[in-house]
Amino acid sequence: MKVLVFIDHDIICRHFILSGALAPLVAAADVRFVFPEKGGKRVTLDPAGLPLGAPFERIPVDNKRLQTWRWRLFADQLKWRTGVHERAIRRQRRAALGWKATLLLRLAGLPLFSRAFQWITQRRLDAHPAGELASLIERERPDVVFHPTVLEGSFINDIVFECARRDVPCVLAMNSWDNPSTKRAVVGTPDRLLVWGPQTRDHAIRFIQIAPDRVISFGAAQFDIYREKPRIDRARFCMQHGIDPRCRIVLFAGSNAQTDEFTALMVLDQAIEAGRLADIAIVYRPHPWGGGGRGGNRFAKGNFRHVVIDYNMRGFIDALGRADPGITLPDYRDTHDLLSAVDAVVSPLSTILLEAMLHGLPVMVFAPEGKAGSEILANNLPMLHFREFLKLPDMTVARSAEGLVTLMPRITDPIAGPVLGRRLKVAAEWFVTPFSRPWKERIVPFLKGCATSRLERAQASAAE
């Protein structure tokens, strides 16, 4: 089986390559990786330094075609639709585009102009063919094309289009739980879209309008590591972080929502010091590209008594004191070790809340309002993927730093907390479908099945 694997983002490298998720595919098939040309913002990692285990090549990004596909996406996102989710999408898109582009694309989406807009963009695409990408698929003649993706990016629409022209099976795998509802840049229809679970399957059918039989709940590749035994036990973790093992340990996981995480942790630290929260220790793990929240550079000189920085992110905090460290790509094994050692997790807006639930931990969402919050948080909380998460019966939500103190006993109680965590672990199945075999083992027979179906179609056509 010959497989072309398209990679167009550093995050995809972390979740599908550095995690080892594609290693069995490389071992079982003739795989060639494809990356964008050097110098782009989406892939800053050098493919030559990645554990690919297979040859790769880089092709230029066709910016003219990419911009045309984006026009179609933006025009669709700016269409008037009811609901708080759609309103949040429109608000986010308007802020990114500016009023002039927003006005033009709003007009393009109106019934009176939409046919003309579709005709113009199609003419533009026809006049400027995909070029390098099309030539690569023609030359390699893969049995299947596989593209892990955030559902928008450099290649996605041309991959779907060129594969359809050649009857090459095209399989997309979503990267994160917000992709089908907030990104959804897929203009064509892939043969299969692999999603995390029932929630994102529903979103893909609803928002991308892919036929239900083409959307497969397949779990999350990057979470395979959570099946393994952690590398350190709780006693060693406590010793490593200077924590009394008799304490209930709460992980405060940062996000990229730019809330004031430093002040929130100061409030918790003071509450523990004053005896309002007894026998609790806080571990702070900054988001890998969240900059420590708003004013995160304060962490470099922060003086906490009951809050410690995650051992593996102390270099990141030191860098915050000097400059913005940008995106970092922590090892998922570090996250697994951390979640296996703590008793509960708090976070403003991060997938680590869901990861904590997969570990059977009680969680609390820190969603501050007003000045304590942020525009990013206010715009993202109404998004459907997170709104459904907040509505879970056992979800705890704090709307202020003081609310964190008040609600903390709910998730740290030594008896009620674990019960809450077990219920949330069951609830997590709506977001990530569990399987007896890991993702990396299931992807090989799945892609072989797609390739076989194509061969059978070709044989049937020849027989006719």
C-alpha positions in Angstrom: 0.0 0.0 0.0 1.4 3.4 -1.0 0.4 6.3 1.1 1.0 10.0 0.8 0.8 11.8 4.2 0.3 15.6 4.1 1.5 17.6 7.1 1.0 21.3 7.3 1.3 22.5 10.9 3.7 22.1 13.8 0.8 21.0 16.0 0.1 18.1 13.6 3.8 17.2 13.9 3.4 17.0 17.7 0.1 15.0 17.7 0.7 12.6 14.9 4.5 12.3 14.4 6.2 13.1 17.8 3.5 11.0 19.5 4.4 8.0 17.5 0.9 7.6 16.1 2.1 7.1 12.5 5.0 4.8 13.2 3.0 1.6 12.6 1.7 3.0 9.3 5.3 3.8 8.2 6.4 0.2 9.2 3.5 -1.4 7.3 3.2 0.7 4.1 5.2 2.6 1.5 4.8 6.1 3.0 6.0 9.4 1.8 5.4 12.6 3.9 4.7 15.9 2.3 5.3 19.3 4.0 4.9 22.9 2.8 8.0 24.6 1.4 10.5 26.1 3.9 9.8 29.5 5.3 6.1 29.2 6.1 4.6 30.1 9.5 2.6 26.9 10.0 5.5 24.5 9.9 8.6 25.8 11.6 10.0 22.4 12.5 12.6 20.9 10.1 11.2 17.6 8.8 14.7 16.2 8.6 14.8 16.4 12.4 11.5 14.6 12.9 11.2 10.8 13.6 9.5 10.2 10.3 11.0 6.9 9.4 10.1 7.5 5.8 11.1 9.9 3.0 9.6 13.3 2.7 9.5 16.2 0.3 8.4 19.8 0.5 6.1 21.5 -2.1 5.3 25.2 -2.4 2.0 26.5 -1.1 -0.2 28.0 -3.9 -1.2 31.2 -2.1 -3.5 32.3 -4.9 -5.6 29.1 -4.7 -5.4 29.2 -0.9 -6.8 32.7 -0.8 -9.6 31.7 -3.1 -10.6 28.8 -1.0 -10.5 31.1 2.1 -12.8 33.5 0.4 -15.4 30.8 0.0 -14.9 29.8 3.7 -15.2 33.3 5.0 -18.2 34.1 2.9 -20.0 31.1 4.3 -18.9 31.8 7.9 -20.3 35.4 7.7 -23.7 34.3 6.5 -26.5 35.1 8.9 -27.5 32.0 10.9 -29.2 31.8 14.3 -27.6 30.7 17.5 -24.9 31.8 19.9 -22.3 29.6 18.2 -22.8 31.1 14.8 -22.8 34.6 16.2 -19.5 33.9 17.9 -18.0 32.6 14.7 -19.1 35.7 12.8 -17.7 38.0 15.5 -14.4 36.2 15.4 -14.2 36.3 11.7 -15.1 40.0 11.5 -12.4 40.9 14.0 -9.8 39.0 11.9 -10.9 40.4 8.5 -11.7 44.1 9.2 -14.8 45.9 8.2 -14.1 46.3 4.4 -13.4 42.6 3.7 -16.2 41.6 6.0 -18.7 43.8 4.1 -17.6 42.4 0.7 -17.8 38.8 1.9 -21.1 39.3 3.6 -22.5 40.6 0.3 -20.9 37.6 -1.5 -22.9 35.3 0.8 -26.2 36.8 0.1 -28.6 34.9 -2.2 -28.6 37.7 -4.8 -24.8 37.5 -5.2 -23.8 34.0 -4.1 -24.1 32.3 -7.5 -21.9 35.0 -9.1 -19.4 34.7 -6.2 -19.2 30.9 -6.7 -18.8 31.4 -10.4 -16.0 33.9 -10.0 -14.1 31.9 -7.5 -14.5 28.7 -9.6 -13.2 30.5 -12.6 -10.2 31.7 -10.6 -9.5 28.2 -9.4 -9.8 26.7 -12.9 -7.5 29.4 -14.4 -4.9 28.6 -11.8 -4.6 24.8 -11.4 -3.1 23.2 -8.3 0.2 22.6 -10.0 2.8 21.1 -7.7 0.3 19.2 -5.5 -1.5 17.8 -8.5 1.7 16.8 -10.1 2.9 15.0 -6.9 -0.3 12.9 -6.7 -0.1 12.1 -10.4 3.5 11.1 -10.2 3.3 9.1 -7.0 -0.1 7.4 -7.7 -0.8 6.6 -4.1 -3.4 4.0 -3.1 -4.6 6.5 -0.4 -3.9 10.0 0.7 -4.0 10.7 4.4 -4.1 14.2 5.9 -4.2 14.9 9.6 -5.5 18.4 9.8 -7.1 21.2 11.8 -9.6 21.3 9.0 -8.2 24.4 7.5 -4.7 25.0 6.1 -2.4 25.0 3.2 -3.4 21.8 1.4 -6.8 20.6 2.5 -9.1 21.7 -0.3 -6.7 21.0 -3.1 -6.1 17.5 -1.6 -9.8 16.7 -1.6 -10.3 18.1 -5.1 -7.3 16.4 -6.7 -8.0 13.1 -5.1 -11.6 13.2 -6.3 -10.4 13.9 -9.8 -8.2 10.7 -9.8 -10.5 8.5 -7.7 -7.8 8.3 -5.0 -9.2 7.7 -1.5 -8.8 10.8 0.6 -8.9 10.4 4.4 -8.8 13.4 6.7 -8.2 13.1 10.5 -9.2 16.0 12.7 -6.7 17.3 15.1 -8.8 18.8 17.9 -12.3 18.9 19.2 -13.1 22.4 18.0 -12.1 21.7 14.3 -15.5 20.6 12.8 -17.5 23.4 14.4 -15.1 26.3 14.2 -12.6 25.6 11.4 -14.6 23.6 8.8 -12.6 25.0 5.8 -13.3 21.8 3.8 -15.2 22.9 0.6 -15.3 19.5 -1.0 -16.1 16.1 0.4 -13.3 13.7 1.5 -13.9 9.9 1.3 -13.6 9.7 5.0 -13.3 12.1 7.9 -11.9 10.6 11.2 -13.2 12.4 14.2 -12.7 12.0 17.9 -16.2 10.8 19.0 -20.0 11.3 18.8 -19.8 15.1 19.5 -17.5 15.9 16.6 -19.2 13.4 14.4 -22.4 15.4 14.9 -20.6 18.6 14.3 -19.0 17.4 11.1 -22.3 16.3 9.7 -24.0 19.5 10.8 -21.4 22.1 9.9 -19.3 20.6 7.1 -22.3 18.8 5.7 -20.5 15.5 5.1 -22.6 12.4 4.6 -23.0 10.5 7.9 -21.5 7.3 6.4 -18.3 9.2 5.6 -17.7 10.5 9.2 -16.1 7.9 11.5 -15.7 8.2 15.3 -12.1 7.0 15.6 -10.7 8.5 18.9 -7.7 10.8 19.2 -4.2 9.8 18.0 -2.4 12.0 20.6 -4.2 10.3 23.5 -2.8 6.8 22.8 0.0 7.7 25.3 -2.6 7.7 28.1 -2.9 4.0 27.8 0.6 3.5 29.0 1.9 3.3 32.5 3.2 6.7 33.7 7.0 6.9 34.1 6.9 8.2 37.7 4.7 7.5 40.6 3.0 10.0 42.9 5.7 9.8 45.6 8.5 10.6 43.1 6.3 13.4 41.6 5.8 15.0 45.0 9.5 14.8 45.8 10.4 16.3 42.4 8.1 19.2 43.1 8.6 19.7 46.8 5.0 18.8 47.7 3.8 17.1 50.8 2.3 13.8 49.5 -0.5 14.0 52.1 -1.9 17.1 50.3 -4.6 17.0 47.6 -2.7 18.1 44.5 -4.6 20.4 42.0 -3.2 21.1 38.6 -3.9 24.6 37.4 -3.4 24.3 33.6 -3.0 27.5 31.7 -4.7 28.2 28.4 -4.2 30.5 25.4 -7.3 32.5 26.3 -5.2 35.3 27.9 -7.0 35.4 31.3 -5.1 36.7 34.3 -3.7 33.3 35.5 -1.1 34.9 37.7 -3.7 36.8 39.8 -5.9 33.7 40.0 -3.1 31.7 41.4 -2.1 34.4 43.9 -5.7 34.3 45.2 -5.5 30.5 45.6 -2.1 30.8 47.2 -3.4 33.3 49.8 -6.5 31.2 50.5 -4.3 28.2 51.3 -2.0 30.3 53.4 -4.9 31.7 55.4 -6.4 28.2 56.0 -9.4 28.7 53.9 -8.3 25.8 51.8 -6.7 23.1 53.9 -4.1 20.5 52.8 -4.0 21.6 49.1 -1.0 22.1 46.9 -1.2 23.7 43.4 0.9 22.8 40.5 0.9 25.4 37.6 1.5 24.2 34.1 1.5 27.1 31.6 -0.1 26.4 28.2 2.5 25.5 25.6 1.7 28.6 23.6 -0.4 30.7 26.0 2.4 32.9 27.4 1.3 32.3 31.0 -1.9 34.2 30.4 -2.2 37.9 30.5 0.9 39.4 32.0 2.5 36.0 32.2 6.0 37.4 32.5 5.2 38.0 36.2 5.6 34.2 36.8 9.3 34.5 36.3 9.6 36.5 39.5 6.5 35.2 41.3 6.7 34.4 44.9 4.2 31.7 45.9 4.1 29.6 49.0 1.7 26.9 47.9 2.0 27.0 44.1 4.8 25.3 42.3 5.7 25.3 38.6 5.4 22.0 36.7 9.0 20.7 36.7 9.0 20.2 32.9 7.8 23.8 32.2 10.2 25.7 34.4 12.4 26.5 31.4 9.3 28.0 29.7 8.6 30.2 32.7 12.2 31.4 32.8 11.9 32.3 29.1 8.8 34.3 29.8 10.8 36.6 32.0 13.1 37.4 29.0 10.7 37.4 26.0 7.8 35.6 24.5 8.9 32.0 24.0 6.3 31.4 21.3 4.9 27.9 20.6 6.5 25.0 22.5 5.7 21.3 21.9 5.9 19.4 25.2 6.1 15.7 25.2 2.7 14.0 25.8 4.4 11.6 28.2 5.1 14.6 30.5 1.4 15.5 30.4 0.5 11.8 31.2 2.9 11.7 34.2 1.4 15.0 35.5 -2.2 13.9 35.1 -1.5 10.6 36.7 -0.1 12.2 39.8 -2.6 15.0 40.6 -6.1 14.8 42.2 -8.0 17.4 40.2 -7.5 19.9 37.4 -8.5 23.6 36.9 -8.1 25.4 33.6 -9.6 28.4 31.8 -10.1 26.9 28.3 -7.9 24.0 27.3 -8.2 20.5 26.0 -6.4 19.4 29.1 -9.7 19.5 30.9 -10.9 16.7 28.6 -7.6 14.9 29.0 -8.1 15.1 32.8 -11.5 13.5 32.4 -10.0 10.7 30.4 -7.7 10.1 33.4 -10.8 9.9 35.7 -10.1 13.3 37.4 -12.6 15.9 38.6 -12.2 19.2 36.7 -13.2 22.8 37.1 -13.5 25.4 34.4 -12.1 28.8 35.3 -14.3 31.2 33.2 -13.8 34.6 34.8 -16.1 37.4 33.6 -15.5 41.2 33.2 -12.0 42.6 33.7 -10.7 39.3 35.1 -11.6 37.6 31.9 -10.6 38.2 28.3 -12.1 38.9 24.9 -10.8 35.6 23.7 -12.5 33.7 26.5 -15.7 35.6 26.1 -15.8 34.8 22.4 -14.8 31.1 22.8 -17.1 30.1 25.6 -20.2 30.3 23.4 -18.7 28.0 20.8 -20.7 24.8 20.6 -17.9 22.4 21.3 -17.1 24.1 24.6 -20.7 25.0 25.5 -21.7 21.3 25.3 -18.7 20.6 27.6 -19.9 23.2 30.1 -23.4 21.7 30.2 -22.2 18.4 31.5 -24.2 17.6 34.8 -21.0 17.1 36.8 -19.1 20.1 35.4 -17.8 22.7 37.9 -17.5 26.3 36.6 -15.9 29.2 38.5 -16.7 32.7 37.3 -14.1 34.5 39.3 -10.9 33.9 41.3 -12.9 33.9 44.5 -15.2 31.3 42.9 -12.2 29.1 42.5 -11.7 29.2 46.3 -15.3 28.6 47.0 -15.7 25.7 44.6 -12.3 24.0 45.2 -13.6 21.7 47.9 -16.1 20.1 45.4 -13.2 18.7 43.3 -10.7 18.1 46.1 -12.8 16.3 48.6 -11.0 12.9 49.1 -14.3 10.9 48.9 -16.6 12.9 46.6 -13.8 14.0 44.2 -12.9 10.6 42.9 -16.6 9.7 42.5 -17.0 12.9 40.5 -14.0 12.0 38.4 -15.3 8.5 37.6 -18.6 10.0 36.3 -16.8 12.5 34.2 -14.6 9.8 32.7 -17.8 8.1 31.5 -19.1 11.5 30.1 -15.8 11.9 28.2 -16.9 9.1 25.9 -19.2 11.6 24.2 -16.1 13.5 23.2 -13.5 10.7 22.6 -14.7 7.3 21.6 -12.8 4.6 23.6 -11.4 1.6 21.8 -9.8 -1.6 22.9 -6.9 -1.1 20.5 -4.9 2.1 20.2 -5.4 4.6 17.4 -2.0 3.8 15.9 -2.9 0.2 15.4 -6.3 0.8 14.0 -5.2 3.4 11.4 -3.2 0.8 9.3 -6.1 -1.6 8.6 -8.5 1.3 8.1 -6.4 2.9 5.4 -5.8 -0.5 3.8 -9.6 -1.0 3.7 -9.9 2.4 1.9 -7.3 1.4 -0.6 -8.9 -2.0 -1.2 -12.3 -0.4 -1.8 -10.7 1.8 -4.5 -9.1 -1.3 -6.2 -12.4 -3.1 -6.1 -14.2 -0.1 -7.7 -11.5 0.0 -10.5 -11.8 -3.8 -11.1 -15.6 -3.5 -11.3 -15.4 -0.6 -13.7 -12.9 -2.5 -15.9 -15.2 -5.6 -15.9 -18.1 -3.5 -17.2 
